[in-house]
Amino acid sequence: HEHKHARLMAFELGRTLLYHNDPASLPLGMLGLDAVISATFLLTFIHAAKNGISRVALFLALFVVALIVEESSINNGYVTTHCHDEATVMITKCSSLNSVMFYVPWLYTSMMSAKRLGLPWWAYPSAAGLLQMLYGLPYEIQGPAFGWWKYTDQDIANGALTERVFGMPLMAAYFHPAMGWGVAAAEVLSGFSSTPSVLSWFGLVLLSAPSALLLDGPVRVLNAFSVSKHASVPLLLLTIFAFPLILALPGRLNGGARKKASSDVLLFLVPLVWACYFLSVKFWDEFRGPIKHDEDLMAIVCFCALASVVLHASIDFGSKVKRL
């Protein structure tokens, strides 16, 4: 009887581990999400392949980091923060392949564009984090309205999901720049950005999530003093991400190091395709979530998407490329 029960459990696990759905059974919006994430993932791989083995290694490292972070937030046996709707390919029951693939262009383009600014090493993670926030928020903030995923209503992770805007936890918005900052910082700390090697590759993979988690600390400290996330998240965005750039950019712009480099059209194409999709998705996707998609939400989407395109255009066309 015990052996039969074990076989049944293994069978059920097999049914919920890396399976696919018939595309004809999925909503049009989910097929569109699969398509835009696959397209940006492919464009990112082409860019990495054109720029040498170290960029391909970075691409692979980011995919491994994505798999670790996404699966640990969904299938860690302790807390489940959210559950993705069924997509064409599912890694596990609540984790779609497209949700993992999303990380790679999201991280890669922000890091590559931030490098082109020629900033000092201590400001580079902040630039990557801000670019990543603008890239990712049009996707993150529309997810609950379209039903691409659902956040749990349970009070987990010490209230990380309790304060929300448009159904999106404020900590989910904070996660975007924190993840960009963490991976960029791990790239610098591991030495991968200056001397790519097998050892530094593993260092990048292993340090990325812990580095991002460091930025959770200031939120917890402020929360202990009864500062709401509606106040602490904007405050930390200013101090951790904007303030280092305010210090670093004037010297970069006024110094003699600002020499032109060739434009990187392919790098710019990734955030452009991404922004165009999420600016237009409202007009054809179906609202399957509990959140109303109103003018205020669309205003945030427009601001972030357009700011992302403008910043990437100003950086990716003729900025300096620098190894940190």
C-alpha positions in Angstrom: 0.0 0.0 0.0 2.9 2.4 0.9 4.6 1.6 -2.4 1.4 2.2 -4.3 0.9 5.6 -2.6 4.5 6.6 -3.4 4.0 5.7 -7.1 0.8 7.8 -7.1 2.6 10.7 -5.6 5.4 10.4 -8.1 2.8 10.2 -10.9 1.1 13.4 -9.7 4.4 15.2 -9.4 5.2 14.2 -13.0 1.9 15.6 -14.2 2.7 19.0 -12.6 6.3 19.2 -13.5 7.2 20.7 -16.9 4.0 20.2 -18.8 2.4 22.0 -21.7 -1.2 23.1 -22.6 -2.9 23.2 -25.9 -2.6 26.8 -27.2 -6.1 26.6 -28.5 -7.4 26.2 -24.9 -5.6 29.4 -23.7 -6.9 33.0 -23.7 -5.6 35.2 -26.4 -3.9 37.4 -23.9 -1.8 34.5 -22.5 -0.7 33.6 -26.0 0.3 37.2 -26.6 2.3 37.1 -23.4 4.0 34.0 -24.5 4.8 35.6 -27.8 6.2 38.9 -26.5 8.4 37.2 -23.9 9.7 34.7 -26.4 10.4 37.5 -28.9 12.4 39.6 -26.4 14.1 36.5 -25.0 15.3 35.6 -28.5 16.4 39.1 -29.3 18.4 39.1 -26.1 20.1 35.8 -27.0 21.0 37.2 -30.4 22.5 40.3 -28.8 24.5 38.1 -26.4 25.7 35.8 -29.1 26.9 38.7 -31.3 28.9 40.1 -28.4 31.0 37.1 -27.4 31.1 34.2 -25.1 31.1 36.3 -21.9 27.7 37.8 -22.9 26.3 34.3 -23.6 27.6 33.2 -20.2 25.8 36.2 -18.7 22.6 35.3 -20.5 22.8 31.7 -19.1 23.6 33.0 -15.6 20.5 35.3 -15.7 18.3 32.4 -16.7 19.6 30.3 -13.8 19.1 33.2 -11.4 15.5 33.6 -12.8 14.7 29.9 -12.2 16.0 30.0 -8.7 14.2 33.2 -7.7 10.9 32.4 -9.4 10.7 28.9 -8.2 11.8 29.8 -4.6 8.9 32.2 -4.3 6.3 29.7 -5.6 7.5 26.2 -4.7 9.6 26.5 -1.6 7.3 24.4 0.6 6.8 27.3 3.1 5.2 30.3 1.4 3.6 30.8 -2.0 3.5 34.5 -2.9 1.7 34.2 -6.2 0.4 31.7 -8.9 0.7 32.2 -12.6 -2.2 31.4 -14.9 -1.8 28.5 -17.3 0.5 29.2 -20.2 1.7 27.2 -23.2 4.5 25.7 -21.2 4.4 25.3 -17.4 7.5 24.5 -15.3 5.3 23.6 -12.3 1.6 24.1 -11.5 1.9 27.8 -10.7 5.1 28.7 -12.5 5.0 29.3 -16.3 8.0 29.1 -18.5 7.3 32.6 -19.7 7.5 34.0 -16.1 11.1 32.7 -15.9 12.1 33.7 -19.4 10.9 37.3 -18.7 13.8 37.8 -16.3 16.5 37.4 -18.9 15.7 40.4 -21.2 14.5 42.4 -18.2 17.9 42.0 -16.4 20.2 41.8 -19.5 19.0 45.0 -21.3 19.0 47.1 -18.1 22.5 45.9 -17.2 23.9 46.4 -20.7 22.4 49.9 -21.1 23.6 50.9 -17.6 27.2 49.8 -18.6 27.0 52.2 -21.5 26.7 55.2 -19.1 30.3 54.6 -18.0 29.4 55.1 -14.3 31.6 54.2 -11.4 31.1 50.7 -10.0 29.1 52.0 -7.0 26.5 53.8 -9.2 26.2 51.1 -11.8 23.7 48.9 -9.8 21.5 51.9 -9.2 21.3 52.7 -12.9 20.5 49.0 -13.7 17.8 49.0 -11.0 16.1 52.1 -12.2 16.1 51.0 -15.9 14.7 47.6 -14.8 11.9 49.2 -12.8 10.7 51.2 -15.8 11.0 48.2 -18.1 9.1 45.8 -15.7 6.4 47.9 -14.1 4.0 48.0 -17.2 4.0 44.2 -17.0 3.9 43.9 -13.2 1.1 46.4 -12.5 -1.2 45.1 -15.2 -0.9 41.4 -14.2 -3.7 41.3 -11.6 -6.2 43.1 -13.9 -5.6 40.7 -16.8 -5.4 37.6 -14.6 -1.8 36.7 -15.8 -1.2 35.7 -12.1 -2.8 36.0 -8.7 -1.2 37.0 -5.5 -2.1 35.1 -2.3 -4.4 36.8 0.1 -2.6 35.3 3.1 -0.5 37.4 5.4 2.9 35.9 4.5 6.6 37.0 4.6 5.9 39.4 7.4 3.3 41.4 5.5 5.3 41.8 2.3 2.1 41.5 0.2 -0.3 43.5 2.4 -0.1 47.1 1.0 -1.2 47.2 -2.6 -1.9 49.5 -5.5 -4.2 48.2 -8.4 -3.9 44.7 -6.9 0.0 44.8 -7.0 1.8 44.6 -3.7 4.1 47.6 -3.3 6.9 45.2 -2.5 6.4 43.6 -5.9 7.1 47.0 -7.5 10.1 47.5 -5.2 11.3 44.0 -6.2 12.0 45.2 -9.8 14.7 47.8 -9.0 16.0 45.7 -6.1 16.5 42.7 -8.4 18.3 44.8 -10.9 20.5 46.3 -8.2 21.2 42.9 -6.7 22.3 41.2 -9.9 24.4 44.1 -11.1 26.0 44.3 -7.6 26.7 40.5 -7.8 28.2 41.0 -11.2 30.7 43.5 -9.8 31.4 41.6 -6.5 32.0 38.3 -8.3 34.4 39.9 -10.7 32.3 38.6 -13.7 32.0 42.1 -15.2 35.8 42.6 -15.4 37.2 39.1 -15.6 34.6 36.5 -16.7 35.5 33.0 -15.6 33.8 29.8 -14.4 34.4 30.8 -10.8 33.0 34.3 -11.3 30.0 32.9 -13.2 29.1 30.8 -10.2 29.7 33.8 -7.9 27.3 35.9 -10.0 24.6 33.2 -9.8 25.0 32.6 -6.1 25.3 36.2 -5.0 22.4 37.7 -7.1 19.4 36.8 -4.9 21.2 37.5 -1.6 22.3 40.9 -2.9 18.8 41.8 -3.9 17.5 40.7 -0.5 19.8 43.2 1.2 17.4 45.9 0.0 14.6 44.3 1.9 16.2 45.3 5.1 15.6 49.0 4.9 11.9 48.4 4.3 11.7 46.2 7.4 13.5 48.7 9.5 11.2 51.6 8.4 8.2 49.3 8.9 9.3 48.6 12.5 9.0 52.4 13.1 5.4 52.3 11.6 6.4 53.8 8.3 4.0 52.4 5.7 5.3 50.9 2.4 3.4 53.7 0.6 6.0 56.0 2.1 9.1 53.8 2.5 9.1 52.4 -1.0 9.3 55.9 -2.8 11.8 57.0 -0.2 14.1 54.1 -0.8 13.7 54.4 -4.6 15.0 58.0 -4.2 17.9 57.2 -1.7 19.1 53.9 -3.0 18.6 54.3 -6.7 18.3 57.9 -7.7 20.7 59.5 -5.2 23.8 57.6 -6.4 23.0 58.6 -10.0 22.6 62.2 -8.9 26.1 62.0 -7.4 27.7 60.1 -10.3 26.2 61.5 -13.5 27.4 65.1 -13.3 31.0 64.0 -13.2 30.4 61.6 -16.0 28.7 64.2 -18.2 31.2 67.0 -17.5 34.3 64.9 -17.6 36.4 64.0 -20.6 35.4 60.4 -20.6 32.3 60.9 -22.7 33.4 59.6 -26.0 30.9 58.3 -28.5 30.5 54.6 -29.2 28.6 52.8 -31.9 24.8 52.7 -31.4 23.3 49.4 -30.3 20.0 49.2 -32.2 19.4 45.5 -31.3 19.8 46.3 -27.6 17.3 49.2 -27.9 14.9 46.9 -29.8 14.2 44.8 -26.8 12.7 47.5 -24.5 11.0 49.1 -27.5 9.1 45.8 -28.4 8.3 45.3 -24.8 6.9 48.8 -24.2 4.8 48.7 -27.4 3.2 45.5 -26.4 2.2 46.6 -22.9 1.0 50.0 -24.1 -1.4 48.3 -26.5 -2.4 45.2 -24.6 -5.4 46.9 -23.0 -7.1 47.3 -26.4 -7.3 43.6 -27.2 -6.7 41.4 -24.1 -9.5 40.3 -21.9 -9.8 41.5 -18.3 -9.9 38.3 -16.4 -8.7 39.5 -13.0 -10.5 41.1 -10.1 -8.8 44.5 -10.5 -10.3 47.3 -12.7 -8.0 48.6 -15.4 -8.8 52.3 -15.2 -7.2 55.6 -16.4 -5.0 55.9 -13.4 -3.4 52.5 -13.9 -3.0 53.3 -17.6 -1.3 56.5 -16.8 1.4 54.7 -14.8 1.8 52.2 -17.6 2.3 55.0 -20.1 4.7 56.9 -17.9 6.9 53.9 -17.2 6.9 52.5 -20.7 7.6 55.8 -22.4 10.3 56.7 -19.9 11.9 53.3 -20.5 12.0 53.8 -24.3 13.3 57.4 -24.0 16.0 56.5 -21.6 17.1 53.4 -23.5 17.1 55.4 -26.8 19.3 58.2 -25.2 21.7 55.5 -23.8 21.8 52.9 -26.5 22.5 55.3 -29.3 26.0 56.5 -29.0 26.9 56.2 -25.3 30.2 54.9 -24.0 30.7 51.2 -23.2 32.7 50.5 -20.1 33.7 47.4 -18.3 33.3 47.7 -14.5 
